[in-house]
């Protein structure tokens, strides 16, 4: 598969992954509000389905991204911007797992966070996206 195809598929599945990373914590905001108790079962179904889709997006993003990286590993791994991008991607993977754990705590009634906390939690992927896009397009030198 050519580098252009790998990059295209990487970006397509990255959009899928980020859509989930943006929307799942928003569902957590509503799920954490006690006045929405009658909708908790619906939130659980929506969260589970969205998590499945975004997990597929995450895996395919990583596969196509590493496939692209392997087309010229000497170049990519000698670039400081790529190291920074990989750190942000690793942090997104941690965030993804954290979302799964939060989803489980909401499902079991063990949630420890307010809807306001989830509103702040929801901003992390936005910061990562800004960083990744700037790193990939600007390719700053370190």
PAZAPA-4460 file (N, C-alpha, C; in steps of 0.05 Angstrom, whole numbers, plus 32768, in hexadecimal, padded with zeros to 4 digits):
% residues 142
    n_x    n_y    n_z   ca_x   ca_y   ca_z    c_x    c_y    c_z   seq   type   mol
   8011   7FE9   8000   8000   8000   8000   8012   8019   8000     1      X     A
   800B   802C   7FF0   801C   8044   7FEE   8019   8056   8006     2      X     A
   802D   8067   800A   802D   8079   8021   8014   808B   8020     3      X     A
   800C   8095   8009   7FF5   80A6   8008   7FDB   8098   8011     4      X     A
   7FD8   807E   800A   7FC1   806F   8013   7FC2   806B   8031     5      X     A
   7FDA   8064   803B   7FDD   8061   8058   7FD6   807B   8067     6      X     A
   7FE0   8091   805D   7FD9   80AB   806A   7FBC   80B1   8069     7      X     A
   7FB0   80AC   8051   7F93   80B2   804E   7F82   80A1   8062     8      X     A
   7F88   8087   8063   7F79   8076   8075   7F7F   807D   8093     9      X     A
   7F97   8085   8098   7F9F   808E   80B3   7F8E   80A6   80BB    10      X     A
   7F8B   80B9   80AA   7F7B   80D1   80B0   7F5D   80CB   80B2    11      X     A
   7F53   80BA   80A0   7F37   80B3   80A1   7F30   80A6   80BC    12      X     A
   7F40   8093   80C5   7F3A   8085   80DE   7F40   8097   80F6    13      X     A
   7F53   80A9   80F3   7F58   80BD   8108   7F40   80CE   810D    14      X     A
   7F32   80D6   80F8   7F1A   80E6   80FB   7F05   80D5   810A    15      X     A
   7F02   80BC   8103   7EEF   80AA   8111   7EF6   80A9   812F    16      X     A
   7F0F   80A5   8135   7F18   80A3   8150   7F13   80BD   8160    17      X     A
   7F1A   80D3   8154   7F16   80ED   8161   7EF8   80F3   8165    18      X     A
   7EE8   80EB   8152   7ECB   80F0   8156   7EC2   80E3   816F    19      X     A
   7ECB   80CA   8174   7EC4   80BD   818D   7ED0   80CA   81A5    20      X     A
   7EEA   80D2   81A3   7EF7   80DF   81B9   7EEA   80F9   81C1    21      X     A
   7EDE   8107   81AD   7ED0   8120   81B3   7EB4   811B   81BF    22      X     A
   7EA6   8106   81B4   7E8A   8103   81BB   7E86   80F2   81D4    23      X     A
   7E97   80DD   81D8   7E92   80CC   81EF   7E93   80DB   820A    24      X     A
   7EA7   80EC   820F   7EA6   80FB   8228   7E8E   810E   822A    25      X     A
   7E84   8117   8213   7E6C   8128   8214   7E55   8117   821E    26      X     A
   7E53   80FE   8216   7E3E   80EC   8221   7E42   80E8   823F    27      X     A
   7E5C   80E7   8247   7E61   80E4   8264   7E56   80FC   8273    28      X     A
   7E58   8114   8268   7E4D   812C   8275   7E30   8128   827B    29      X     A
   7E21   811F   8267   7E04   811B   826C   7DFE   8103   827E    30      X     A
   7E0F   80EE   827C   7E0B   80D6   828C   7E11   80DC   82AA    31      X     A
   7E22   80EF   82AF   7E29   80F6   82CA   7E15   8109   82D8    32      X     A
   7E02   8113   82C9   7DEE   8125   82D4   7DD7   8115   82E0    33      X     A
   7DD3   8118   82F9   7DBF   8108   8308   7DA3   810C   82FC    34      X     A
   7D9D   8124   82F2   7D82   8129   82E6   7D7D   8119   82CD    35      X     A
   7D92   810C   82C2   7D8F   80FC   82AA   7D8C   80DE   82B1    36      X     A
   7D87   80D7   82CA   7D87   80BC   82D3   7D75   80AA   82C2    37      X     A
   7D5F   80B4   82B8   7D4C   80A3   82A8   7D59   809B   828E    38      X     A
   7D6E   80A9   8285   7D7B   80A3   826B   7D95   8094   826F    39      X     A
   7D9C   808C   8287   7DB6   807F   828B   7DBA   8066   827A    40      X     A
   7DA5   8056   8277   7DA8   803D   8267   7DAD   8044   824A    41      X     A
   7DA0   8059   8240   7DA5   8062   8224   7DC2   806C   8222    42      X     A
   7DCC   807B   8235   7DE7   8085   8234   7DFB   806E   8233    43      X     A
   7DF5   8059   8243   7E07   8042   8244   7E09   8034   8229    44      X     A
   7DF2   8031   821B   7DF2   8025   8200   7E01   8037   81ED    45      X     A
   7DFC   8051   81ED   7E09   8063   81DB   7E27   8064   81E0    46      X     A
   7E2F   8064   81F9   7E4C   8065   8200   7E5A   804B   81F6    47      X     A
   7E4D   8034   81FB   7E59   801B   81F3   7E5D   8019   81D5    48      X     A
   7E48   8021   81C6   7E4A   8020   81A9   7E5F   8033   819E    49      X     A
   7E5E   804B   81A9   7E72   805F   81A0   7E8E   8057   81A7    50      X     A
   7E92   804B   81BE   7EAD   8042   81C6   7EB7   802C   81B3    51      X     A
   7EA5   801A   81AB   7EAD   8005   8198   7EB6   8012   817D    52      X     A
   7EA6   8024   8173   7EAD   8031   8159   7EC7   8040   815B    53      X     A
   7ECB   8050   8171   7EE3   805F   8174   7EFB   804E   8179    54      X     A
   7EF7   8037   8185   7F0E   8024   818A   7F17   8018   816F    55      X     A
   7F04   8012   815E   7F0C   8009   8143   7F1B   801F   8134    56      X     A
   7F11   8038   8136   7F1F   804E   812A   7F3B   8052   8135    57      X     A
   7F3E   804E   8150   7F58   8051   815C   7F6C   803C   8152    58      X     A
   7F63   8023   8151   7F75   800D   8148   7F7D   8012   812B    59      X     A
   7F6A   8019   811A   7F71   801D   80FE   7F82   8036   80FA    60      X     A
   7F7E   804A   810A   7F8F   8062   8109   7FAC   805A   8110    61      X     A
   7FAF   804B   8125   7FCA   8043   812D   7FD7   8031   8118    62      X     A
   7FC7   801E   810D   7FD2   800B   80F9   7FDB   801A   80E0    63      X     A
   7FCA   802B   80D5   7FD2   803A   80BD   7FE7   804F   80C2    64      X     A
   7FE7   805A   80DA   7FFC   806D   80E1   8017   8060   80E3    65      X     A
   8018   8049   80F1   8032   803B   80F3   803A   802F   80D8    66      X     A
   8026   8028   80C7   802D   801F   80AC   803A   8036   809D    67      X     A
   8030   804E   809F   803C   8065   8092   8058   806A   809D    68      X     A
   805B   8069   80B7   8075   806D   80C4   8089   8059   80BA    69      X     A
   8081   8040   80B5   8094   802B   80AD   809C   802E   8090    70      X     A
   808F   8040   8080   8098   8044   8065   80B3   8052   8064    71      X     A
   80BA   8062   8079   80D3   8070   807A   80DA   8075   8098    72      X     A
   80DF   8060   80A7   80E3   8063   80C3   80FB   8075   80CB    73      X     A
   8110   8073   80BB   8128   8084   80C1   8121   80A1   80C0    74      X     A
   8112   80AA   80AD   810A   80C6   80AB   80F7   80CE   80C2    75      X     A
   80E2   80BE   80C5   80CE   80C6   80D9   80D9   80C5   80F5    76      X     A
   80E9   80B1   80FC   80F2   80AE   8117   810A   80C1   811D    77      X     A
   8114   80CE   8109   8129   80E2   810E   811E   80FE   8110    78      X     A
   8103   8100   810E   80F6   811A   810F   80EA   811E   812B    79      X     A
   80F1   8135   8137   80E7   813B   8152   80C9   813E   8153    80      X     A
   80BE   8148   813D   80A0   814C   813C   8092   8131   813E    81      X     A
   809E   811C   8132   8092   8101   8133   8093   80F6   814F    82      X     A
   80A9   80FB   815D   80AA   80F1   8179   8095   80FF   8189    83      X     A
   8091   8119   8186   807D   8128   8195   8061   811E   818D    84      X     A
   805C   8119   8174   8042   810E   816B   803D   80F3   8178    85      X     A
   8051   80E2   8178   804D   80C7   8184   8047   80C9   81A2    86      X     A
   8053   80DC   81AF   804C   80E0   81CC   802F   80E8   81CF    87      X     A
   8026   80FB   81BE   8009   8103   81BF   7FF7   80EB   81B8    88      X     A
   7FFF   80DB   81A5   7FEE   80C3   819E   7FED   80B0   81B5    89      X     A
   8004   80AC   81C3   8004   809B   81DA   7FF2   80A5   81F0    90      X     A
   7FF2   80C0   81F4   7FE0   80CC   8207   7FC3   80C9   81FF    91      X     A
   7FBD   80CA   81E6   7FA2   80C5   81DC   7F9A   80A8   81E2    92      X     A
   7FAC   8096   81DF   7FA6   807A   81E5   7F9F   8077   8203    93      X     A
   7FAF   8084   8214   7FA9   8084   8231   7F8D   8090   8236    94      X     A
   7F87   80A6   8229   7F6D   80B4   822C   7F57   80A1   8223    95      X     A
   7F5B   8092   820E   7F48   807F   8203   7F41   806A   8218    96      X     A
   7F56   805F   8224   7F52   804B   8239   7F45   8057   8251    97      X     A
   7F4C   8070   8258   7F40   807E   826E   7F22   8081   8268    98      X     A
   7F1A   8088   8250   7EFE   8089   8248   7EF0   806F   824E    99      X     A
   7EFD   8059   8247   7EF1   803F   824C   7EEC   803B   826A   100      X     A
   7EFF   8042   827A   7EFC   803F   8297   7EE6   8050   82A2   101      X     A
   7EE4   8069   8298   7ECF   807B   82A1   7EB4   8071   8298   102      X     A
   7EB3   8065   8280   7E9A   805A   8277   7E91   8043   8289   103      X     A
   7EA4   8033   8291   7E9D   801D   82A4   7E94   8027   82BF   104      X     A
   7EA0   803C   82C9   7E98   8047   82E3   7E7C   8053   82E1   105      X     A
   7E75   8060   82CB   7E5A   806B   82C7   7E46   8054   82C6   106      X     A
   7E4D   803F   82B8   7E3B   8028   82B4   7E35   801A   82CF   107      X     A
   7E49   8018   82E0   7E46   8009   82F9   7E3C   801B   8310   108      X     A
   7E39   8035   830A   7E30   8048   831F   7E47   8050   8331   109      X     A
   7E60   804B   832A   7E77   8053   833B   7E84   806D   8332   110      X     A
   7E76   807C   8322   7E81   8096   8318   7E89   80A8   832F   111      X     A
   7EA1   80B4   832D   7EAB   80C6   8342   7EAD   80E2   8339   112      X     A
   7EA4   80E8   8320   7EA8   8103   8314   7E8E   8111   830E   113      X     A
   7E8F   812B   8310   7E78   813B   8309   7E76   8140   82EB   114      X     A
   7E5F   8149   82E3   7E5C   8150   82C6   7E6F   8167   82BF   115      X     A
   7E75   8178   82D1   7E88   818E   82CC   7EA4   8183   82C7   116      X     A
   7EAC   816F   82D7   7EC6   8162   82D2   7EC8   8156   82B6   117      X     A
   7EB3   8149   82AE   7EB2   813D   8293   7EB4   8152   827D   118      X     A
   7EA9   816A   8282   7EAC   8180   826E   7EC9   8187   826A   119      X     A
   7ED9   8188   827F   7EF5   818E   827D   7F04   8176   8270   120      X     A
   7EFD   815E   8279   7F09   8146   826E   7F05   8145   8250   121      X     A
   7EEF   814E   8246   7EE8   814E   822A   7EFA   815F   8219   122      X     A
   7F0A   8171   8224   7F1B   8183   8215   7F36   8178   820E   123      X     A
   7F3F   8163   821B   7F59   8158   8217   7F5E   814F   81FA   124      X     A
   7F4C   8141   81ED   7F51   8139   81D1   7F54   8151   81BE   125      X     A
   7F46   8167   81C4   7F49   817F   81B4   7F65   8189   81B4   126      X     A
   7F71   818A   81CC   7F8D   8193   81CF   7FA0   8181   81C0   127      X     A
   7F9B   8167   81C2   7FAC   8153   81B4   7FAA   8156   8196   128      X     A
   7F91   815B   818C   7F8D   815E   8170   7F9C   8177   8165   129      X     A
   7F9A   818D   8174   7FA9   81A5   816C   7FC6   819F   816A   130      X     A
   7FD1   8192   817E   7FED   818C   817F   7FF5   8179   8168   131      X     A
   7FE6   8164   8163   7FED   8151   814E   7FEC   815E   8132   132      X     A
   7FD7   816D   812D   7FD5   817A   8113   7FEB   818E   810E   133      X     A
   7FF2   819D   8122   8008   81B1   811F   8022   81A2   811B   134      X     A
   8027   818D   812A   8040   817E   8127   8043   8172   810B   135      X     A
   802D   8166   8101   802E   8158   80E8   8030   816C   80D0   136      X     A
   8022   8182   80D2   8021   8194   80BB   8038   81A8   80BC   137      X     A
   803F   81B3   80D3   8054   81C7   80D6   8070   81B9   80D7   138      X     A
   8071   81A1   80E4   808A   8193   80E8   809F   81A5   80F5   139      X     A
   8099   81AF   810C   80AD   81C1   8119   80C6   81B1   8121   140      X     A
   80DC   81C0   8121   80F5   81B3   8129   80FA   81B7   8146   141      X     A
   8105   81A4   8154   810A   81A6   8170   8128   81A5   8175   142      X     A
***
